[in-house]
Amino acid sequence: MSQEPGEVWEQFAVGLADMARDLLAQESVQDTLDRVVEHATVLIRGCDEAGILTVRRGEVLALAATDDVVRLADRIQQDLREGPCFDAVADRQPVYAIEDLRQPHERWSRFAPQLRKLGMGSMMGFLLFTEDDSLGALNLYSRRSYTFDETAQRAGWILASHAAVAFSAARTHAQLSHALETRHEIGEAMGILMGRYGLSEETAFKVLKKASQDHNIKLREIARQICETGDKPDSPLE
């Protein structure tokens, strides 16, 4: 028995709310991305597999995937430098779709046949972006052609919008956590230099900074070495 449109959207809204709470509970960026693609296969009707990729300096980087076939599809887009999700990231287009991979496709004439060989019949790509940043693309795959109708495309765009916010928030949290850890290690290292060698706070920081520059090592790594050994870096102050 088919569902009425109102019932479909009500069920989707409940699932989306559950997804939002689930993504908020994840402890890392990778956990967040892994859960996004898992939710996509549940919430988007007809979606058999899902993945998230990004393009940096022309190179496709797979960030999450529900199956190896998705990773293969990402690799094909990288090798051919062609495909809807590659274009979604590179050209900042919000939505791309291939309804029937069995038919010749003028825009992605090389990519479509390769994806068909992997057993896929149709796909969609959605740009993951916030107001300030382009994060990647969410890719949805179906083994059947003409699976993703207008309702599925609209639902995919809504899901991708929520996923982008969760992705951005998780990344910001990770960056802040890293910054706090770095600040703590630097402060601890400065404390060691001040206590053991009688340096002022300003001089202790200069020792760290100069050692970082002289050895081309990040300041945090210099601080970690001092915390582990208690020894002052061998770079003399000018």
C-alpha positions in Angstrom: 0.0 0.0 0.0 1.5 3.3 -1.1 1.8 6.2 1.3 0.2 9.6 0.8 2.6 12.5 0.1 1.8 14.0 3.5 2.7 10.7 5.3 6.0 10.4 3.3 7.1 13.9 4.3 6.0 13.4 7.9 8.0 10.2 8.1 11.0 12.0 6.5 10.8 14.9 9.0 10.8 12.5 11.9 13.8 10.7 10.5 15.6 14.0 9.8 15.1 15.1 13.4 16.5 11.8 14.6 19.5 12.3 12.3 20.1 15.7 13.7 20.3 14.5 17.2 22.4 11.5 16.2 25.0 13.7 14.4 25.2 16.0 17.3 26.1 13.1 19.5 29.1 12.0 17.4 32.6 12.4 18.9 34.6 13.2 15.7 34.3 14.6 12.2 34.8 11.2 10.7 32.0 9.7 12.9 29.7 12.5 11.8 30.4 11.9 8.1 30.0 8.1 8.4 26.6 8.6 10.1 25.4 11.0 7.4 25.9 8.5 4.6 24.2 5.8 6.7 21.2 8.0 7.3 21.0 8.9 3.6 20.4 5.3 2.7 17.6 5.1 5.2 15.9 8.5 4.6 16.1 8.8 0.8 13.8 6.5 -1.0 15.6 4.3 -3.5 19.1 5.1 -2.2 21.2 2.0 -2.1 24.6 3.5 -1.4 25.9 6.9 -0.4 29.2 8.7 0.0 30.8 12.1 0.7 33.8 13.4 -1.3 35.6 16.7 -1.6 37.9 18.1 -4.3 41.1 19.8 -3.2 43.4 21.2 -5.9 41.8 19.0 -8.5 42.2 15.8 -6.4 39.1 13.9 -5.3 39.3 12.8 -1.6 36.7 10.3 -0.4 35.6 11.3 3.1 32.9 8.6 3.8 31.3 5.7 2.0 28.7 3.0 2.7 30.4 0.5 0.5 33.5 -0.1 -1.7 31.5 0.5 -4.8 31.2 4.2 -3.7 34.9 4.4 -3.2 35.4 3.0 -6.7 33.0 5.6 -8.1 35.0 8.3 -6.4 38.2 7.0 -7.9 36.6 7.0 -11.3 35.7 10.6 -11.0 39.2 11.4 -9.9 40.8 9.5 -12.8 38.5 10.9 -15.4 38.1 14.3 -13.7 34.5 14.0 -14.7 31.2 13.3 -12.9 28.3 15.0 -11.2 29.8 15.1 -7.8 33.2 16.2 -9.1 31.3 19.1 -10.8 29.2 19.8 -7.8 32.3 20.6 -5.8 34.4 22.1 -8.5 31.7 24.4 -10.0 29.7 24.9 -6.7 26.5 23.7 -8.3 24.0 22.6 -5.6 22.4 19.6 -7.4 23.3 17.2 -10.1 21.6 14.0 -11.2 21.8 11.2 -13.8 18.4 9.5 -14.1 19.4 6.6 -16.3 23.0 5.4 -16.5 22.0 2.9 -19.3 21.6 5.8 -21.7 24.4 7.9 -23.3 25.1 11.0 -21.3 26.5 14.0 -23.2 28.0 15.8 -20.2 29.5 12.8 -18.5 30.1 10.5 -21.5 33.0 8.6 -19.9 31.9 8.5 -16.3 28.3 7.2 -16.8 29.4 4.0 -18.6 32.0 3.2 -15.9 29.4 3.7 -13.1 27.0 1.4 -15.0 29.7 -1.3 -15.0 29.6 -1.0 -11.2 26.0 -2.0 -11.2 24.5 1.5 -10.7 21.4 2.7 -12.5 21.0 6.3 -11.4 22.6 8.8 -9.0 22.4 12.3 -7.5 25.0 14.7 -6.1 24.4 17.5 -3.7 26.9 20.2 -2.8 27.6 20.4 1.0 28.1 24.0 1.8 27.4 26.7 4.3 27.3 30.4 3.8 31.1 30.7 4.3 32.5 27.4 3.0 32.2 24.6 0.4 32.7 21.3 2.2 32.2 18.6 -0.4 29.4 16.7 -2.1 27.0 14.1 -0.9 26.5 11.3 -3.5 23.5 9.1 -3.6 23.4 5.9 -5.7 20.7 3.5 -6.8 21.0 0.2 -8.6 17.8 1.1 -10.6 17.2 3.7 -13.2 14.8 6.6 -12.7 14.7 5.9 -9.0 15.2 9.5 -7.8 12.0 11.4 -8.5 11.4 15.1 -7.7 10.4 14.1 -4.1 13.7 12.2 -3.6 15.7 15.1 -5.0 14.0 17.6 -2.7 14.6 15.3 0.3 18.2 14.8 -0.7 18.8 18.5 -0.9 17.2 19.0 2.6 19.3 16.2 4.0 22.5 17.6 2.4 21.7 21.0 3.9 21.4 19.5 7.4 24.5 17.4 6.8 26.6 20.4 5.8 25.7 22.2 9.0 26.6 19.2 11.1 29.8 18.7 9.1 30.8 22.3 9.6 30.0 22.3 13.3 31.9 19.0 13.9 35.0 20.4 12.0 34.8 23.7 14.0 34.6 21.8 17.2 37.6 19.6 16.2 39.6 22.7 15.3 38.8 24.4 18.6 39.7 21.3 20.5 43.0 21.1 18.7 43.7 24.8 19.4 42.9 24.3 23.1 45.2 21.3 23.3 47.9 23.2 21.5 47.6 26.2 23.8 47.7 23.9 26.9 50.9 22.2 25.6 52.6 25.5 24.8 51.7 26.9 28.2 53.0 23.8 29.9 56.3 24.0 28.0 56.7 27.6 28.8 56.1 26.8 32.4 58.9 24.2 32.3 61.3 26.7 30.7 60.4 29.4 33.2 60.8 27.2 36.2 63.8 25.2 35.2 65.9 27.9 33.4 64.6 31.0 35.1 63.3 32.6 31.9 60.6 35.2 31.8 57.3 34.4 30.1 58.2 36.5 27.1 61.7 34.9 26.7 60.3 31.4 27.1 57.9 31.9 24.3 60.7 33.4 22.1 62.7 30.2 22.8 59.8 28.1 21.6 59.1 30.2 18.5 62.8 30.4 17.4 63.2 26.6 17.8 60.1 26.1 15.7 61.5 28.4 13.0 65.1 27.0 13.1 64.0 23.4 12.9 60.9 23.9 10.7 58.8 22.1 13.2 55.4 23.2 14.4 55.3 25.1 17.6 53.1 22.4 19.2 55.6 19.7 18.4 58.4 21.8 20.0 56.3 22.2 23.1 55.5 18.5 23.2 59.2 17.7 23.1 59.9 20.0 26.0 57.0 18.6 28.0 58.4 15.0 27.4 62.1 15.7 28.1 62.1 18.9 30.2 65.1 20.1 28.1 65.4 23.5 26.5 65.6 23.5 22.7 69.1 23.9 21.3 68.4 27.0 19.3 70.1 30.0 21.0 68.3 33.3 21.3 69.6 36.1 19.2 
